[in-house]
Amino acid sequence: MKSLIIYCSDYRGNTEEIAKEIAEEIGGRLVNIRDLKDETIHTDNYDLIGFGSGVYRESISNSLYRLVDDLDLEGRDTFVFSTSGVGIKLYNNKLIKLLEKKGASVRGNFACKGSFTPSEFTDKKIFNIFGKKSQGHPNRRDRERAKRFILDVIGDH
Ligand SMILES: Cc1cc2nc3c(=O)[nH]c(=O)nc-3n(C[C@H](O)[C@H](O)[C@H](O)COP(=O)(O)O)c2cc1C
């Protein structure tokens, strides 16, 4: 099975840790979106394509949305993952909708916490609680969850 994982992890490399964990299980090509430059991706070269991102101000990376929008994904098997301060799957919904609109089949959806320091980007006190809870993530348990997640995805592939 040939796979491709494209991720954006501009803040601290939290999402990259998860991307690497997944890539270790399924092999294939792992690409930071920053390194894609003007390369044209031939999606028909891959059996499975994963898209991952950190969450920045309530949204996964715009560069990832743009890339997905440009790709030919009709009939492709895909999966999505994100890391965020709160660690919820809700942030993946817009990307899932876009993938489905493009005719892709979304085989899996993963999210976990990723550490952040609220004072670096917000004055809102509420984020301090999430900031504290996020410390140390992704941790070993998150990485194990990611591993089980991708084994499930390829299991029903
Ligand atoms: C500018 C900025 C905005 C963020 N906004 C949110 C947010 O709205 N919700 C959330 O849960 N986490 C938020 N976070 C935390 C990140 O989603 C978290 O640290 C994530 O793991 C970053 O992934 P990365 O290191 O792969 O870039 C934000 C972080 C930064 C730097």
Ligand as a Chemical Component Dictionary entry (heavy atoms), coordinates in Angstrom:
data_LIG
# 
_chem_comp.id                   LIG 
_chem_comp.type                 NON-POLYMER 
_chem_comp.pdbx_formal_charge   0 
_chem_comp.three_letter_code    LIG 
# 
loop_
_chem_comp_atom.comp_id 
_chem_comp_atom.atom_id 
_chem_comp_atom.alt_atom_id 
_chem_comp_atom.type_symbol 
_chem_comp_atom.charge 
_chem_comp_atom.model_Cartn_x 
_chem_comp_atom.model_Cartn_y 
_chem_comp_atom.model_Cartn_z 
_chem_comp_atom.pdbx_ordinal 
LIG C1  C1  C 0 -1.485 31.180 17.266 1  
LIG C2  C2  C 0 -2.045 29.946 17.939 2  
LIG C3  C3  C 0 -3.415 29.808 18.056 3  
LIG C4  C4  C 0 -3.955 28.662 18.656 4  
LIG N1  N1  N 0 -5.316 28.541 18.721 5  
LIG C5  C5  C 0 -5.853 27.438 19.286 6  
LIG C6  C6  C 0 -7.266 27.271 19.321 7  
LIG O1  O1  O 0 -8.039 28.088 18.830 8  
LIG N2  N2  N 0 -7.763 26.153 19.914 9  
LIG C7  C7  C 0 -6.949 25.209 20.457 10 
LIG O2  O2  O 0 -7.458 24.224 20.990 11 
LIG N3  N3  N 0 -5.587 25.328 20.417 12 
LIG C8  C8  C 0 -5.025 26.413 19.840 13 
LIG N4  N4  N 0 -3.652 26.553 19.794 14 
LIG C9  C9  C 0 -2.789 25.457 20.291 15 
LIG C10 C10 C 0 -2.274 24.604 19.149 16 
LIG O3  O3  O 0 -3.355 24.088 18.404 17 
LIG C11 C11 C 0 -1.426 23.409 19.655 18 
LIG O4  O4  O 0 -0.299 23.872 20.334 19 
LIG C12 C12 C 0 -1.022 22.501 18.489 20 
LIG O5  O5  O 0 -0.530 21.296 19.009 21 
LIG C13 C13 C 0 0.030  23.151 17.600 22 
LIG O6  O6  O 0 0.454  22.229 16.637 23 
LIG P1  P1  P 0 1.883  22.310 15.933 24 
LIG O7  O7  O 0 2.953  22.370 17.003 25 
LIG O8  O8  O 0 1.939  21.040 15.155 26 
LIG O9  O9  O 0 1.865  23.505 15.058 27 
LIG C14 C14 C 0 -3.089 27.659 19.191 28 
LIG C15 C15 C 0 -1.705 27.823 19.083 29 
LIG C16 C16 C 0 -1.178 28.939 18.461 30 
LIG C17 C17 C 0 0.312  29.088 18.354 31 
# 
loop_
_chem_comp_bond.comp_id 
_chem_comp_bond.atom_id_1 
_chem_comp_bond.atom_id_2 
_chem_comp_bond.value_order 
_chem_comp_bond.pdbx_ordinal 
LIG C1  C2  SING 1  
LIG C2  C3  SING 2  
LIG C2  C16 DOUB 3  
LIG C3  C4  DOUB 4  
LIG C4  N1  SING 5  
LIG C4  C14 SING 6  
LIG N1  C5  DOUB 7  
LIG C5  C6  SING 8  
LIG C5  C8  SING 9  
LIG C6  O1  DOUB 10 
LIG C6  N2  SING 11 
LIG N2  C7  SING 12 
LIG C7  O2  DOUB 13 
LIG C7  N3  SING 14 
LIG N3  C8  DOUB 15 
LIG C8  N4  SING 16 
LIG N4  C9  SING 17 
LIG N4  C14 SING 18 
LIG C9  C10 SING 19 
LIG C10 O3  SING 20 
LIG C10 C11 SING 21 
LIG C11 O4  SING 22 
LIG C11 C12 SING 23 
LIG C12 O5  SING 24 
LIG C12 C13 SING 25 
LIG C13 O6  SING 26 
LIG O6  P1  SING 27 
LIG P1  O7  DOUB 28 
LIG P1  O8  SING 29 
LIG P1  O9  SING 30 
LIG C14 C15 DOUB 31 
LIG C15 C16 SING 32 
LIG C16 C17 SING 33 
# 
